[in-house]
Amino acid sequence: MERRILVQLKRWKESGNRKPLILNGVRQVGKTWALKEFGRTCYRNVAYFNFEEHAEYRQFFETTKDVRRILQNLAMAGAQKIDPEDTLIVFDEIQECPIADRTDRLISL
């Protein structure tokens, strides 16, 4: 059974002018599952980072605004490959890292 959210996520991926996606909603409704399933079916790799379970991820946003450096540090710390063309990056529980939760503070790729 395919959920409607997966159809919307696929539409987002196909958009030529897409921006970072923020998926909000009440707890325990399947947001994380939907993103992981979307990544599994539509990307070669999913890099999943949970800021509630791994507080150490927060430091990477506190020490630099350079997106490439942040992603390198996260990839090493999480032992996850990040290829900008083929990787869906999921930041779960991002509200636990207030500086990362503010997208205006990051330099775009």
N, CA, C and O atoms as a GROMACS GRO file, in nm:
protein
  436
    1MET      N    1   0.084  -0.119   0.000
    1MET     CA    2   0.000   0.000   0.000
    1MET      C    3   0.088   0.125   0.000
    1MET      O    4   0.172   0.142   0.089
    2GLU      N    5   0.071   0.209  -0.097
    2GLU     CA    6   0.152   0.330  -0.104
    2GLU      C    7   0.077   0.445  -0.038
    2GLU      O    8  -0.041   0.468  -0.065
    3ARG      N    9   0.147   0.516   0.048
    3ARG     CA   10   0.087   0.630   0.116
    3ARG      C   11   0.092   0.753   0.027
    3ARG      O   12   0.181   0.767  -0.057
    4ARG      N   13  -0.005   0.841   0.047
    4ARG     CA   14  -0.009   0.965  -0.032
    4ARG      C   15   0.117   1.048  -0.015
    4ARG      O   16   0.160   1.115  -0.109
    5ILE      N   17   0.176   1.043   0.104
    5ILE     CA   18   0.296   1.123   0.129
    5ILE      C   19   0.408   1.081   0.034
    5ILE      O   20   0.487   1.166  -0.008
    6LEU      N   21   0.417   0.954   0.000
    6LEU     CA   22   0.522   0.909  -0.091
    6LEU      C   23   0.504   0.968  -0.230
    6LEU      O   24   0.602   1.001  -0.297
    7VAL      N   25   0.381   0.981  -0.274
    7VAL     CA   26   0.353   1.044  -0.403
    7VAL      C   27   0.398   1.190  -0.400
    7VAL      O   28   0.459   1.239  -0.495
    8GLN      N   29   0.368   1.259  -0.290
    8GLN     CA   30   0.407   1.400  -0.277
    8GLN      C   31   0.559   1.414  -0.270
    8GLN      O   32   0.616   1.507  -0.328
    9LEU      N   33   0.625   1.323  -0.200
    9LEU     CA   34   0.770   1.329  -0.192
    9LEU      C   35   0.834   1.304  -0.329
    9LEU      O   36   0.933   1.369  -0.364
   10LYS      N   37   0.778   1.214  -0.405
   10LYS     CA   38   0.830   1.189  -0.541
   10LYS      C   39   0.811   1.311  -0.629
   10LYS      O   40   0.897   1.343  -0.711
   11ARG      N   41   0.699   1.380  -0.613
   11ARG     CA   42   0.677   1.504  -0.688
   11ARG      C   43   0.781   1.609  -0.650
   11ARG      O   44   0.833   1.679  -0.737
   12TRP      N   45   0.812   1.618  -0.522
   12TRP     CA   46   0.914   1.712  -0.474
   12TRP      C   47   1.048   1.680  -0.540
   12TRP      O   48   1.118   1.770  -0.586
   13LYS      N   49   1.083   1.552  -0.545
   13LYS     CA   50   1.212   1.512  -0.603
   13LYS      C   51   1.220   1.548  -0.751
   13LYS      O   52   1.325   1.590  -0.800
   14GLU      N   53   1.110   1.534  -0.822
   14GLU     CA   54   1.108   1.561  -0.966
   14GLU      C   55   1.103   1.709  -0.999
   14GLU      O   56   1.125   1.747  -1.114
   15SER      N   57   1.074   1.793  -0.902
   15SER     CA   58   1.066   1.936  -0.923
   15SER      C   59   1.203   1.991  -0.963
   15SER      O   60   1.304   1.959  -0.899
   16GLY      N   61   1.207   2.070  -1.066
   16GLY     CA   62   1.332   2.127  -1.114
   16GLY      C   63   1.388   2.235  -1.023
   16GLY      O   64   1.508   2.264  -1.028
   17ASN      N   65   1.305   2.295  -0.944
   17ASN     CA   66   1.347   2.407  -0.858
   17ASN      C   67   1.318   2.376  -0.712
   17ASN      O   68   1.265   2.460  -0.639
   18ARG      N   69   1.354   2.254  -0.669
   18ARG     CA   70   1.320   2.216  -0.531
   18ARG      C   71   1.416   2.277  -0.430
   18ARG      O   72   1.531   2.308  -0.460
   19LYS      N   73   1.363   2.294  -0.312
   19LYS     CA   74   1.439   2.346  -0.199
   19LYS      C   75   1.439   2.241  -0.090
   19LYS      O   76   1.368   2.141  -0.102
   20PRO      N   77   1.517   2.261   0.017
   20PRO     CA   78   1.513   2.163   0.126
   20PRO      C   79   1.370   2.141   0.173
   20PRO      O   80   1.289   2.234   0.179
   21LEU      N   81   1.342   2.019   0.205
   21LEU     CA   82   1.207   1.979   0.245
   21LEU      C   83   1.200   1.970   0.397
   21LEU      O   84   1.286   1.909   0.460
   22ILE      N   85   1.099   2.030   0.454
   22ILE     CA   86   1.074   2.019   0.598
   22ILE      C   87   0.941   1.948   0.614
   22ILE      O   88   0.837   1.994   0.566
   23LEU      N   89   0.945   1.834   0.681
   23LEU     CA   90   0.825   1.754   0.701
   23LEU      C   91   0.784   1.766   0.847
   23LEU      O   92   0.847   1.711   0.937
   24ASN      N   93   0.676   1.841   0.870
   24ASN     CA   94   0.623   1.862   1.005
   24ASN      C   95   0.499   1.778   1.026
   24ASN      O   96   0.430   1.741   0.930
   25GLY      N   97   0.471   1.748   1.150
   25GLY     CA   98   0.348   1.676   1.184
   25GLY      C   99   0.352   1.627   1.327
   25GLY      O  100   0.455   1.634   1.394
   26VAL      N  101   0.240   1.578   1.371
   26VAL     CA  102   0.232   1.527   1.508
   26VAL      C  103   0.320   1.403   1.522
   26VAL      O  104   0.359   1.341   1.423
   27ARG      N  105   0.351   1.370   1.645
   27ARG     CA  106   0.438   1.256   1.674
   27ARG      C  107   0.371   1.124   1.637
   27ARG      O  108   0.249   1.109   1.643
   28GLN      N  109   0.455   1.030   1.598
   28GLN     CA  110   0.414   0.890   1.579
   28GLN      C  111   0.313   0.868   1.466
   28GLN      O  112   0.226   0.782   1.478
   29VAL      N  113   0.324   0.945   1.358
   29VAL     CA  114   0.233   0.923   1.245
   29VAL      C  115   0.304   0.864   1.123
   29VAL      O  116   0.240   0.837   1.021
   30GLY      N  117   0.435   0.842   1.133
   30GLY     CA  118   0.507   0.778   1.023
   30GLY      C  119   0.593   0.869   0.938
   30GLY      O  120   0.629   0.831   0.827
   31LYS      N  121   0.627   0.987   0.987
   31LYS     CA  122   0.711   1.079   0.909
   31LYS      C  123   0.847   1.018   0.879
   31LYS      O  124   0.894   1.020   0.765
   32THR      N  125   0.911   0.964   0.981
   32THR     CA  126   1.044   0.905   0.962
   32THR      C  127   1.036   0.785   0.869
   32THR      O  128   1.119   0.770   0.779
   33TRP      N  129   0.937   0.698   0.890
   33TRP     CA  130   0.920   0.583   0.802
   33TRP      C  131   0.903   0.628   0.658
   33TRP      O  132   0.966   0.573   0.567
   34ALA      N  133   0.819   0.729   0.637
   34ALA     CA  134   0.792   0.777   0.500
   34ALA      C  135   0.919   0.828   0.434
   34ALA      O  136   0.944   0.799   0.318
   35LEU      N  137   0.999   0.904   0.508
   35LEU     CA  138   1.123   0.955   0.450
   35LEU      C  139   1.223   0.844   0.421
   35LEU      O  140   1.289   0.846   0.317
   36LYS      N  141   1.234   0.749   0.511
   36LYS     CA  142   1.326   0.637   0.487
   36LYS      C  143   1.278   0.552   0.368
   36LYS      O  144   1.360   0.508   0.287
   37GLU      N  145   1.150   0.528   0.359
   37GLU     CA  146   1.096   0.450   0.247
   37GLU      C  147   1.114   0.525   0.115
   37GLU      O  148   1.151   0.466   0.014
   38PHE      N  149   1.089   0.656   0.117
   38PHE     CA  150   1.112   0.740   0.000
   38PHE      C  151   1.257   0.732  -0.043
   38PHE      O  152   1.287   0.716  -0.162
   39GLY      N  153   1.348   0.745   0.052
   39GLY     CA  154   1.490   0.735   0.021
   39GLY      C  155   1.529   0.599  -0.033
   39GLY      O  156   1.606   0.589  -0.128
   40ARG      N  157   1.475   0.495   0.027
   40ARG     CA  158   1.506   0.358  -0.016
   40ARG      C  159   1.462   0.332  -0.160
   40ARG      O  160   1.531   0.263  -0.234
   41THR      N  161   1.346   0.387  -0.198
   41THR     CA  162   1.292   0.359  -0.330
   41THR      C  163   1.334   0.459  -0.438
   41THR      O  164   1.329   0.427  -0.556
   42CYS      N  165   1.376   0.579  -0.397
   42CYS     CA  166   1.403   0.684  -0.496
   42CYS      C  167   1.547   0.734  -0.500
   42CYS      O  168   1.581   0.815  -0.586
   43TYR      N  169   1.630   0.688  -0.410
   43TYR     CA  170   1.770   0.732  -0.404
   43TYR      C  171   1.860   0.610  -0.392
   43TYR      O  172   1.818   0.503  -0.350
   44ARG      N  173   1.983   0.629  -0.430
   44ARG     CA  174   2.082   0.522  -0.415
   44ARG      C  175   2.121   0.504  -0.268
   44ARG      O  176   2.155   0.393  -0.226
   45ASN      N  177   2.116   0.612  -0.191
   45ASN     CA  178   2.161   0.609  -0.052
   45ASN      C  179   2.076   0.702   0.033
   45ASN      O  180   2.028   0.805  -0.015
   46VAL      N  181   2.057   0.665   0.159
   46VAL     CA  182   1.990   0.752   0.256
   46VAL      C  183   2.087   0.773   0.372
   46VAL      O  184   2.134   0.678   0.433
   47ALA      N  185   2.117   0.899   0.401
   47ALA     CA  186   2.200   0.934   0.516
   47ALA      C  187   2.106   0.987   0.625
   47ALA      O  188   2.050   1.096   0.611
   48TYR      N  189   2.091   0.911   0.730
   48TYR     CA  190   1.994   0.942   0.836
   48TYR      C  191   2.068   0.988   0.961
   48TYR      O  192   2.157   0.919   1.011
   49PHE      N  193   2.029   1.106   1.010
   49PHE     CA  194   2.091   1.162   1.130
   49PHE      C  195   1.983   1.201   1.228
   49PHE      O  196   1.897   1.284   1.198
   50ASN      N  197   1.986   1.141   1.347
   50ASN     CA  198   1.887   1.169   1.450
   50ASN      C  199   1.955   1.253   1.558
   50ASN      O  200   2.043   1.204   1.629
   51PHE      N  201   1.914   1.378   1.570
   51PHE     CA  202   1.978   1.471   1.662
   51PHE      C  203   1.937   1.449   1.807
   51PHE      O  204   2.002   1.499   1.898
   52GLU      N  205   1.830   1.376   1.828
   52GLU     CA  206   1.790   1.343   1.965
   52GLU      C  207   1.875   1.228   2.018
   52GLU      O  208   1.916   1.229   2.135
   53GLU      N  209   1.901   1.130   1.935
   53GLU     CA  210   1.980   1.014   1.976
   53GLU      C  211   2.130   1.039   1.975
   53GLU      O  212   2.204   0.973   2.048
   54HIS      N  213   2.175   1.134   1.892
   54HIS     CA  214   2.319   1.162   1.878
   54HIS      C  215   2.345   1.311   1.895
   54HIS      O  216   2.356   1.385   1.798
   55ALA      N  217   2.354   1.352   2.018
   55ALA     CA  218   2.376   1.494   2.048
   55ALA      C  219   2.506   1.546   1.988
   55ALA      O  220   2.520   1.666   1.964
   56GLU      N  221   2.602   1.459   1.964
   56GLU     CA  222   2.731   1.501   1.910
   56GLU      C  223   2.719   1.561   1.770
   56GLU      O  224   2.807   1.636   1.727
   57TYR      N  225   2.612   1.529   1.697
   57TYR     CA  226   2.593   1.587   1.564
   57TYR      C  227   2.576   1.739   1.571
   57TYR      O  228   2.609   1.810   1.476
   58ARG      N  229   2.527   1.789   1.681
   58ARG     CA  230   2.501   1.933   1.697
   58ARG      C  231   2.628   2.016   1.682
   58ARG      O  232   2.624   2.126   1.628
   59GLN      N  233   2.740   1.962   1.729
   59GLN     CA  234   2.865   2.039   1.728
   59GLN      C  235   2.907   2.080   1.587
   59GLN      O  236   2.971   2.183   1.569
   60PHE      N  237   2.871   2.000   1.487
   60PHE     CA  238   2.913   2.031   1.351
   60PHE      C  239   2.847   2.158   1.298
   60PHE      O  240   2.904   2.227   1.214
   61PHE      N  241   2.730   2.190   1.347
   61PHE     CA  242   2.660   2.311   1.307
   61PHE      C  243   2.707   2.431   1.389
   61PHE      O  244   2.694   2.546   1.346
   62GLU      N  245   2.760   2.404   1.506
   62GLU     CA  246   2.804   2.512   1.594
   62GLU      C  247   2.942   2.564   1.559
   62GLU      O  248   2.977   2.676   1.595
   63THR      N  249   3.022   2.484   1.487
   63THR     CA  250   3.160   2.523   1.460
   63THR      C  251   3.181   2.584   1.321
   63THR      O  252   3.285   2.645   1.297
   64THR      N  253   3.085   2.568   1.230
   64THR     CA  254   3.100   2.622   1.095
   64THR      C  255   2.964   2.642   1.029
   64THR      O  256   2.865   2.580   1.068
   65LYS      N  257   2.962   2.729   0.929
   65LYS     CA  258   2.842   2.747   0.847
   65LYS      C  259   2.860   2.686   0.709
   65LYS      O  260   2.769   2.689   0.626
   66ASP      N  261   2.976   2.631   0.684
   66ASP     CA  262   3.010   2.573   0.555
   66ASP      C  263   2.938   2.439   0.539
   66ASP      O  264   2.969   2.343   0.609
   67VAL      N  265   2.843   2.432   0.447
   67VAL     CA  266   2.761   2.313   0.428
   67VAL      C  267   2.847   2.192   0.392
   67VAL      O  268   2.823   2.083   0.442
   68ARG      N  269   2.944   2.211   0.306
   68ARG     CA  270   3.030   2.098   0.267
   68ARG      C  271   3.103   2.039   0.388
   68ARG      O  272   3.112   1.918   0.404
   69ARG      N  273   3.155   2.127   0.471
   69ARG     CA  274   3.227   2.082   0.592
   69ARG      C  275   3.132   2.011   0.688
   69ARG      O  276   3.166   1.908   0.745
   70ILE      N  277   3.012   2.066   0.705
   70ILE     CA  278   2.912   2.003   0.792
   70ILE      C  279   2.880   1.863   0.743
   70ILE      O  280   2.877   1.768   0.821
   71LEU      N  281   2.856   1.850   0.612
   71LEU     CA  282   2.823   1.719   0.557
   71LEU      C  283   2.939   1.621   0.566
   71LEU      O  284   2.918   1.502   0.591
   72GLN      N  285   3.060   1.668   0.548
   72GLN     CA  286   3.177   1.580   0.564
   72GLN      C  287   3.185   1.528   0.707
   72GLN      O  288   3.206   1.409   0.730
   73ASN      N  289   3.167   1.618   0.803
   73ASN     CA  290   3.174   1.578   0.943
   73ASN      C  291   3.062   1.480   0.980
   73ASN      O  292   3.085   1.381   1.049
   74LEU      N  293   2.941   1.509   0.933
   74LEU     CA  294   2.829   1.418   0.960
   74LEU      C  295   2.853   1.281   0.897
   74LEU      O  296   2.827   1.178   0.959
   75ALA      N  297   2.903   1.280   0.775
   75ALA     CA  298   2.929   1.153   0.706
   75ALA      C  299   3.030   1.070   0.782
   75ALA      O  300   3.013   0.949   0.798
   76MET      N  301   3.136   1.135   0.830
   76MET     CA  302   3.237   1.061   0.907
   76MET      C  303   3.180   1.013   1.041
   76MET      O  304   3.199   0.897   1.078
   77ALA      N  305   3.112   1.100   1.112
   77ALA     CA  306   3.059   1.064   1.244
   77ALA      C  307   2.952   0.956   1.235
   77ALA      O  308   2.943   0.868   1.321
   78GLY      N  309   2.872   0.963   1.130
   78GLY     CA  310   2.765   0.866   1.115
   78GLY      C  311   2.802   0.746   1.030
   78GLY      O  312   2.719   0.658   1.005
   79ALA      N  313   2.927   0.742   0.984
   79ALA     CA  314   2.975   0.634   0.896
   79ALA      C  315   2.877   0.611   0.781
   79ALA      O  316   2.838   0.498   0.751
   80GLN      N  317   2.838   0.723   0.716
   80GLN     CA  318   2.743   0.716   0.607
   80GLN      C  319   2.799   0.792   0.487
   80GLN      O  320   2.852   0.902   0.501
   81LYS      N  321   2.787   0.733   0.371
   81LYS     CA  322   2.833   0.798   0.248
   81LYS      C  323   2.729   0.902   0.205
   81LYS      O  324   2.609   0.876   0.207
   82ILE      N  325   2.778   1.019   0.167
   82ILE     CA  326   2.689   1.123   0.117
   82ILE      C  327   2.739   1.166  -0.020
   82ILE      O  328   2.843   1.230  -0.034
   83ASP      N  329   2.662   1.130  -0.121
   83ASP     CA  330   2.688   1.172  -0.258
   83ASP      C  331   2.577   1.271  -0.294
   83ASP      O  332   2.460   1.230  -0.302
   84PRO      N  333   2.609   1.398  -0.317
   84PRO     CA  334   2.504   1.499  -0.340
   84PRO      C  335   2.404   1.464  -0.449
   84PRO      O  336   2.290   1.509  -0.444
   85GLU      N  337   2.444   1.385  -0.546
   85GLU     CA  338   2.354   1.350  -0.656
   85GLU      C  339   2.260   1.236  -0.622
   85GLU      O  340   2.149   1.229  -0.676
   86ASP      N  341   2.302   1.146  -0.534
   86ASP     CA  342   2.227   1.022  -0.514
   86ASP      C  343   2.191   0.993  -0.368
   86ASP      O  344   2.152   0.880  -0.336
   87THR      N  345   2.204   1.090  -0.280
   87THR     CA  346   2.178   1.066  -0.138
   87THR      C  347   2.066   1.156  -0.087
   87THR      O  348   2.068   1.277  -0.108
   88LEU      N  349   1.970   1.095  -0.020
   88LEU     CA  350   1.869   1.170   0.054
   88LEU      C  351   1.922   1.186   0.195
   88LEU      O  352   1.951   1.087   0.262
   89ILE      N  353   1.934   1.310   0.240
   89ILE     CA  354   1.982   1.337   0.375
   89ILE      C  355   1.861   1.367   0.462
   89ILE      O  356   1.782   1.457   0.432
   90VAL      N  357   1.847   1.291   0.571
   90VAL     CA  358   1.734   1.308   0.663
   90VAL      C  359   1.789   1.354   0.797
   90VAL      O  360   1.869   1.285   0.860
   91PHE      N  361   1.743   1.470   0.840
   91PHE     CA  362   1.775   1.520   0.973
   91PHE      C  363   1.651   1.501   1.058
   91PHE      O  364   1.554   1.578   1.047
   92ASP      N  365   1.653   1.400   1.142
   92ASP     CA  366   1.539   1.370   1.229
   92ASP      C  367   1.559   1.439   1.364
   92ASP      O  368   1.671   1.449   1.414
   93GLU      N  369   1.450   1.486   1.420
   93GLU     CA  370   1.453   1.557   1.549
   93GLU      C  371   1.547   1.678   1.544
   93GLU      O  372   1.622   1.704   1.638
   94ILE      N  373   1.543   1.749   1.432
   94ILE     CA  374   1.633   1.863   1.410
   94ILE      C  375   1.610   1.976   1.510
   94ILE      O  376   1.698   2.059   1.532
   95GLN      N  377   1.493   1.979   1.571
   95GLN     CA  378   1.464   2.083   1.670
   95GLN      C  379   1.559   2.073   1.790
   95GLN      O  380   1.569   2.167   1.868
   96GLU      N  381   1.626   1.961   1.806
   96GLU     CA  382   1.722   1.944   1.915
   96GLU      C  383   1.852   2.019   1.887
   96GLU      O  384   1.938   2.029   1.975
   97CYS      N  385   1.866   2.070   1.768
   97CYS     CA  386   1.985   2.148   1.730
   97CYS      C  387   1.938   2.283   1.675
   97CYS      O  388   1.928   2.301   1.554
   98PRO      N  389   1.908   2.378   1.764
   98PRO     CA  390   1.849   2.505   1.721
   98PRO      C  391   1.926   2.578   1.611
   98PRO      O  392   1.864   2.640   1.525
   99ILE      N  393   2.056   2.571   1.611
   99ILE     CA  394   2.133   2.642   1.508
   99ILE      C  395   2.112   2.576   1.370
   99ILE      O  396   2.113   2.646   1.269
  100ALA      N  397   2.094   2.445   1.366
  100ALA     CA  398   2.069   2.376   1.239
  100ALA      C  399   1.925   2.394   1.196
  100ALA      O  400   1.894   2.389   1.077
  101ASP      N  401   1.838   2.415   1.291
  101ASP     CA  402   1.696   2.431   1.263
  101ASP      C  403   1.670   2.565   1.193
  101ASP      O  404   1.561   2.586   1.139
  102ARG      N  405   1.767   2.654   1.193
  102ARG     CA  406   1.755   2.785   1.127
  102ARG      C  407   1.824   2.779   0.992
  102ARG      O  408   1.945   2.800   0.984
  103THR      N  409   1.751   2.750   0.888
  103THR     CA  410   1.810   2.732   0.756
  103THR      C  411   1.873   2.858   0.700
  103THR      O  412   1.957   2.849   0.611
  104ASP      N  413   1.836   2.974   0.751
  104ASP     CA  414   1.894   3.099   0.700
  104ASP      C  415   2.038   3.115   0.742
  104ASP      O  416   2.106   3.204   0.691
  105ARG      N  417   2.088   3.031   0.832
  105ARG     CA  418   2.226   3.043   0.880
  105ARG      C  419   2.323   2.961   0.798
  105ARG      O  420   2.444   2.970   0.818
  106LEU      N  421   2.273   2.882   0.706
  106LEU     CA  422   2.361   2.796   0.627
  106LEU      C  423   2.393   2.857   0.491
  106LEU      O  424   2.310   2.926   0.432
  107ILE      N  425   2.510   2.832   0.445
  107ILE     CA  426   2.552   2.874   0.312
  107ILE      C  427   2.510   2.764   0.215
  107ILE      O  428   2.539   2.646   0.240
  108SER      N  429   2.446   2.798   0.108
  108SER     CA  430   2.397   2.695   0.016
  108SER      C  431   2.512   2.635  -0.064
  108SER      O  432   2.616   2.698  -0.084
  109LEU      N  433   2.490   2.513  -0.111
  109LEU     CA  434   2.589   2.448  -0.198
  109LEU      C  435   2.586   2.517  -0.329
  109LEU      O  436   2.661   2.480  -0.420
   0.00000   0.00000   0.00000
